[in-house]
Amino acid sequence: MKFGLIAGNGKFPFLVLEGARKAGAAVAVAAIREETDPSIERLAERLTWVGIGQLGKMLRFFKAEGVDKAIMAGQVKHVQIFSQAIPDVRMLKMLLRLPRRNTDALIGAVATELASEGIELIDSTYFIKDQLPQPGPLTKRKPDERERGDIEYGLEIANEIARLDLGQTIVVRERACVAIEAMEGTDAVIRRAGQLVRGRLTVVKIAKPDQDMRFDVPVVGLPTIEAMIESGATCLCLTAGKTLIFDREEMVRLANKHKITVVAV
């Protein structure tokens, strides 16, 4: 069995490659020119670079490499779809068939294109299940009464916006919504919330109610805590079993240092 990796930005693709190496699995990498860290070339045995709109080139590469299962790892910023990238014929045909262009629709359509070539898109955490948190606090400090109230309120709102595929993150203070994630990403929405109302913020980042683990899996890491420190946020709530935590030890250490509580529910 040979795996194909569609590599976006950040550490996610590197962790998948490391997990695959430990499992003895062969991986061919399609790196996205606008997103992927160029240093991935040092780890990948087989790799090609594709533009954000070069769906046909990616599929041809995977077919030539004998790929039968593919993994999407790493963010591809939604705004890239609206950039100056020119779609190839395969991508253009796919886009024209879409009634909407939200995250689920776009990535789901790519999964359909892969399937049409006999390639199954699988759980993006396939090789890194150990990066998913179990329920409970991850830090020394547990949420206090104020933060528990904000989590309760935030989960109600966050589940609704996640159901609508509007974003995965909401920032709350005193049971009032300060900021909701759109296309900017988690760390950016935390900083935006801090510009509006600094201090005593609770960040709720959740998986969708029917989260498809093949794509758009929630991810947090050191940059998330750094954004919280900058914005005066004191609490981070995650979805247990469905949120990837990168650099977990360093992230928890930094959170503990600044008395930030992190809890998975």
PATOR-737610 format. One record per residue: x negated, y, z of N, C-alpha, C, O in turn; residue in one letter. Coordinates in pm, whole numbers, plus 50000, padded with zeros to 5 digits. Each point is the difference from the previous one (the first is absolute). Example, Ala and Ser with C-alpha at 12.3 -4.5 7.8 and 13.67 -1.06 7.14 Angstrom:
# residues 2
486814943150780500895011950000499105012050000498964999850066A;501395010749862499185011950006500775010950073499495011150017S;
//
This chain:
# residues 265
499164988150000500845011950000499125012550000499025000750075M;501335009049841499235012449997500935011750029501135000749952K;498365008550128500785011550043499565012549924498835001749965F;502145006950011499715013249945500305010550105501014999050071G;498135010949941500195010850096500205013149927499125004449925L;502035002050097500255013449949499595009450111500715001350100I;498145005449883499395007550110500335014749991499705006749901A;500924998450206500265014350012498935006650085498844995749998G;501525014650077498995007250077499874994450142500754991150039N;498295014150036499824996250138499284986750019499394994749908G;500705000150216499274988050040500734987049968499394989349997K;501905011749979500824988149979499404990349897499854988250030F;499795016549849499454990649902498724993150049499774988349971P;499405019050103498754994350050500274989150103499314989850003F;501705012350082500364989950098500554987449933499734988950044L;501065013049851500524988549927498864992149937499984987750006V;499065019349933498864993149940499204992450105499564988749976L;500245017350141499284993350107500764987850049499414989450022E;501925011949994500814988750041499984988849897499954988350036G;500095015449837499964990049893498654992949999499924987949979A;499025019750045498654994050003499924989550112499474989149979R;501055014450139499984990650111500824987549970499684989050046K;501405012949875500864988749965499474992249880500574989849962A;498355015049978499424993349884500825001649873499934991549911G;500845019350080500885002249885499335009149898499325009650035A;500894987249837499485008249891500985011349970501214997949993A;498245014449990500855011649978499475008349884498815003149994V;502085000549914499695009549893500675013250036501195000250034A;498075010849960500485012950049500325009549886499165002649914V;502055002750087500375011149912499985012550087500915002350079A;498045005849906499825012150082500605012049928499785001949881A;500995006050193500695011549940499075012150003499605004750106I;500085000149777498985010349985500275012450084499075005850056R;502194998249954500355012250073500014998150152500105009850074E;499814977949973500224997350142498894992050069499625003250112E;499864986549824499154990350068498595005250025499415006649915T;500074990350203498625003550036499054992549907500054987849992D;499075019549937499074993549905499114989450062499504991249930P;500285009350201499134990250064500594986049997499324990450037S;501925008249920500604986849989499254991549896500074987850004I;499235018849906499234992749898498944991150063499614989949942E;499915013850177498954992250065500544987150063499244990750027R;502075008749994500594988350065500704990649902500054987950023L;500485017649870500804992049907499124992649900499115005949938A;501144981250048499264992249901500495003049858499215000749906E;502105001050081500585003249871500885012350016500905000050084R;498865010549839500735012650018500135007549869499114999849915L;502035006750072500175009649890500665012550057500774999350096T;498945012149844500625012650040501175003049907499874999049878W;501265004750181501185003649920500525013550046499895003550118V;500665004049789500655012550035501364997450062500534988949988G;500035021050078501274998450070501114995649905500974993650043I;498915009649829501054996549905499674988149911500744997049907G;498154996350120499544989249910500474986350048499184991350033Q;502115006849971500584987350043499614988849905499674989050044L;500375013649826499664989849902498574995150016499744987949991G;499325021250032498604996150018499834991350123499254990249996K;501445013250112499904992150121500524985849978499384990350042M;501775008749892500584986849975499104991649909499854988050023L;499565018149877499114992649910498774995050076499534988949976R;499965019350114498834996150080500344988050088499244990350006F;501895010350063500394988950087500224987249921499604989250043F;501045011949842500224988149917498684994049954499824987850003K;499255020649956498694995349954499224993350114499214990949976A;501035013650148499304994550115500704987750058499504993950095E;501635002349848500724988350049500705002150133500194990550076G;500205021949953500675003350126501434994650000500745001749903V;499634991650208501404995750010500725005750122501224998650011D;498035007850080500635006950114499305013550018498775000749997K;502025009950023499435013450012500385006350134501054997150057A;498065011549991500215007250126499825014949973499045004149934I;501885004150116499855014549996499475004650135500594996850103M;498325010549898499435004650126499435014049984499235002649907A;501155006350182499525013849993501055008949937500714996149907G;499375015950146501015009549953499695005149860498855002749966Q;502184998649956499965007649875500995011450021501214997850006V;498285014150007500865011350035501125001549898499795000049879K;501435001150176501175001149914499875011849903500474999349886H;498885011450159499875011749913499174997149876500095007349902V;499114981950101499214996549883500904996849880499655002349885Q;501534992250146500944996649892500425012649925500344999549882I;499635011950189500435012649939498805008749961500155011949974F;498674982050024498785007449964499875000549848500954997349927S;497865006150028499765001049856499584986749939499644999449883Q;500414989850196499664986849947500934996349885501215002050008A;498224992549886500774996449882500294985050003499064992149998I;502215003950008500324985750006499744993049866500225005849894P;499314981750113499874992349877501384994949961500995002650069D;499084990149821501304995749947500744991350100501215001550018V;498074989350047500644990850096500585007850118501124997450043R;498135012250009500465008150111501175008949959500975001550075M;498945004449807501065008949953501324992549986501055005150039L;498914983049905501214992049986500594996650137501225000250018K;497904996850077500464996950135500695012050064501074998850059M;498295012949929500565012250059501345003749940500905004650071L;499234993549800501255003649930501174991250044501165004049989L;498534984150061501064991050046500465003050142501034994850043R;498235013550029500325002450140501105010550017499915010849942L;501134986050135501045010050027499535010650099500535011150004P;498464985450078499425009350097498524996750014499554989249960R;499695020350098498554997850008499505001450143498955006050025R;501794988450069499504999650137499014988450014499784992549905N;499635006250214498934990250018500464985849971499344992849925T;501795003250133500484986449980500244997049853499644989349951D;500995020149979500314997849859498734998849916499904991149915A;499145017850108498774999949922499194987350021499604993349905L;500155003450223499164988450027500754987149970499404990149957I;501905009950067500794988449964499954997249851499984988549957G;500015022249964499914998449855498644994249959499934991849909A;499015012450158498684994449973499994985150034499424992049927V;501225004350185500104985950038500724991949891499614988749970A;501425017249972500744993349892499124998249877500044989549935T;499165020750034499084998949885498954989150024499674992549909E;499835006850213499044989350033500664986349983499414990949942L;501815007850110500714987349992500254995849855499984988149968A;500245021749945500234996949859498774993949934500094993749895S;498735008350169498764994349950499584987650080498874995249986E;502044999850098499714988150078499155002650123499374990850053G;500605021849993499195003850117500955003850113500825009049985I;499054984350128500875002550115499375010550092498854998550042E;501905012049990499555009950097500324994650139501164996850029L;497825002050057500204993850131499785010050113499595011449977I;500684984350144499855008050123498625006750002498974993249989D;501015020050024498735007349996499144997350123498805003049999S;501794991450106499234996750121499574985350001499584994950104T;500514998549784499724985649988498684995950065499934989850068Y;499035018249911498674996750051499665007250131498934997750056F;501965010949994499655008150117501145000550104500315010650054I;500294978049972501104999350097499575004650139500835004550078K;497884994349953499525003750133500015015150023499765004650112D;500535003249783500055014550011501395005150040500205012150016Q;500764978850002501385003950033500214999050152499704989650058L;500805021150007500134999950146501214992150050501044999349933P;498814995050185501114993550070500765010650080499465010850023Q;501784986550018500775009950077499325003650132499384991650065P;500755021149973499475004650127499005011349984499675003749887G;499855001850224499035011049993498634995149955499574989150037P;499765019049882498654996749954498965007750080498824996350001L;501615014150067499095008850075500204998050149500914993150044T;498205013250035500094999150146501285006650050500694994550087K;499635017149859501185007350046501244995649924499974998849877R;501124998750195501274996849938500815012849980499725010150066K;501274989849845500845012049981500695004050129500504991550075P;499535021749952500725004750118501485001949964500424996849889D;500355008350206501455001349979500335008949881500874996749919E;498435014650070500255009149887499704993049868500785000949905R;498104992350089499594993349876500934988449966500304997749883E;500174995250219500954989149973501295005649940500594993849911R;499855017750137501195006449943499775004149856500884998449915G;497945007050058499685004149863499894987949907500405000649884D;499054988450169499904987749919501404994949966500274996549885I;500615003150214501374995349977500695008449892500614994649908E;499285018550105500615008949901499294998549865500664999149896Y;498015000650107499234999449876500254987449921500055000349877G;500114988450193500254987449931501345000449925500124994849889L;500875011450173501315001149936499895007849868500544995849897E;498765015650108499855008249880499064993549900500284999849880I;498604994950169498994994149912500554988149923499684998149883A;501144993850183500594988549931500905004549886500074993449896N;500615017850123500885005149895499215005449882500354997249885E;498585010550141499235005349887499224988949930499785000649879I;499814989150198499314988649938500974992249911499624995549892A;501625003050155501014993149919500235007249869500244993649897R;499695019750106500205008149880498735001349917500005006449896L;498894987350151498715000549931499495014349985499475003849896D;500705004050212499535013949999498665001550068499335010249982L;500254980150095498755000750073500024990350115501044994050030G;497815004450037499904990550110499775006850135500014993450104Q;499785019749894499565006850122500895011950034500435007549912T;499854993850218500735011650050499265004950125499484992050078I;500495021149939499375005950118501095006950082500795007949947V;499234988950183501095004250088499455007550121498894997250046V;501905012450004499715006350129501305002650072500915006549947R;499194988550175501195002050083501274995749926501015007150003E;498934981349932501134994249927500525009249890501195000349970R;497915007049971500315008249883498984996949891498824998350028A;501655001049848499124996849888499185012349961500565010549968C;498124988150035499105011049962499604998949854499985009949928V;499684977950027499574998349861500284985749954499914990550077A;500445008349794500264987149938499064998449882499795009349922I;499644978850065499074997449891500704999749865501094994449986E;498285011849916500494999049862498894993449918499744988150018A;499615019249892498944994249918498605002250058499034994449949M;500865013650158498675004250044499244989750079498775000950010E;501904989150047499334989850079500055002950149500285011350042G;499444978450037500145000750145499165011050065500525008350073T;498184991649898499115009550068500375014449967499925008850086D;500484993549790500375013649959501295004550069500115011650039A;500854979449977501255004150065499785002550149500665008550059V;498414984350002499675002650141499405013950014500355007450092I;498754996149818499375013350006501035011049972499955010750061R;500964986649847501065009949971500875002250123500395011350029R;499924977950042500805001250122499255008450104500615008050070A;498074990049939499205007550094499955014849969499845008250090G;500294995349784500035014149962501345006450037500085012050024Q;500964979849979501335005150035500195000950151500465010250052L;499204979050016500174999350146498814992550056499924987849987V;499175019150075498804993350048500224994150140500555006550090R;499014980949925500004993750130501254992150032501095003149952G;498744986450131501094991650049500814993849887501234999050008R;498094996949887500664993949885499914984850007499004994450045L;502054999249912500024985349988500124996449853500865005149928T;498264986050027499974995749860500594985949992499534990950069V;501475007449849500624986949980499774995949855500485006649907V;498774982650074499714995149866500504985649992499554991350075K;501375006349835500664986949999499964993449862499805006549898I;500394980450105500274992749876501475002049964500825003450085A;499494994549789501405000949959500794988550064499424989750033K;501875011949985500804989450060499854986649927500004989550063P;499875011149806499794987849920498635000549933499874997249881D;499095006550196498665002349948499534988449912499974988550044Q;499675014749834499394990349909498505000550026499355010049969D;500094979350087498595000050038499064999249881498784999850016M;501784999749865499144999949881499455013949968498965001249935R;501735009250112499535013449968500535010450098500994997850070F;498315013649933500395011450083500114996350148500865005150071D;498254986049974499974996250142499455011850080498995005849960V;501654997950152499495011250080498584997550049499654988850037P;499545021749961498594999050041499665011750092500385011449972V;498904985750136499445010550086498544996750027499554988849977V;499725021250073498594997950032499445012150070500745008350053G;497954992849948499335011250065500515013649951500245008850083L;499934993249785500495013149954501365003750059500305011850017P;500534978150013501315002750059499835006150139500655009950033T;498494984050047499755005250135499355013749993500325008850079I;498764993149828499355013049985501015010949966499925011150053E;501044985649859501055009749966500875002950122500435011450019A;499834978550063500805001950120499285009050100500625008750062M;498094989249954499215008450090500075014649955500215009150081I;499614992949790500035013549942501355006750022500075012250017E;501004979949982501355005550009500584999950141501105005150023S;498174989050070500504999450136501044989150022500785000850094G;499234989149819500944988850017499494990650109498804997850011A;502104996750069499614991850114500414985449990499554991750079T;501315005049823500554986449993500154995649855500455007649915C;499164979950058500164994049867500744986950016499564991150074L;501585007749857500814987850003499944993249863500195006549898C;499544980450103499844992349876500984988349997500564996250103L;499634998249779500794987849987499104987950021499054997949925T;501234994150176499214988150030500094990049886501074997949942A;497804995950026499984989349900500085004549856499884991849910G;500335021350067500165004849863499225012849973500205006549897K;498904997350195499185011949982498534996050006499574993850097T;499685009849801498584996850000499235010550082500245012049985L;498864983350100499165009050078498554997949957499434989350020I;499985021049922498614999349959499105005650110500365009550069F;498464984549946499055004350104500695000650136499925010050071D;500744979249963500864999950119499255003550128500485008350078R;498364985749945499275002750125499625014650011500165006150106E;499334999749783499595014050001501215009150014499955010350068E;501154985949867501225008150008500545000350143500345010650051M;499744977850012500514999250137499065007250096500455006750093V;498254992049884499045006850087500195015249994499975006850102R;500224998449775500195014449984501325004450063500075010650064L;500984981349918501305003350060499895000350152500525009150065A;498814981049992499834999650145499235012250051500335005750104N;498654998249822499195011550039500845012750011499775008350087K;501224993049825500835012049998501374997750065500925008149985H;499184980850087501234996750075501244999149909501115003450040K;498664992249838501094997549906500494985650020499194990850011I;502115007349994500554986650012500414994949862500605007249920T;499054980250052500394993249876500774987550037499504991850078V;501695006649869500844988650035500644994249875500425007349910V;499654979450085500664993149889501334994450050500074993850106A;500995008449817501334995550042500664991949889501134995450017V;
//
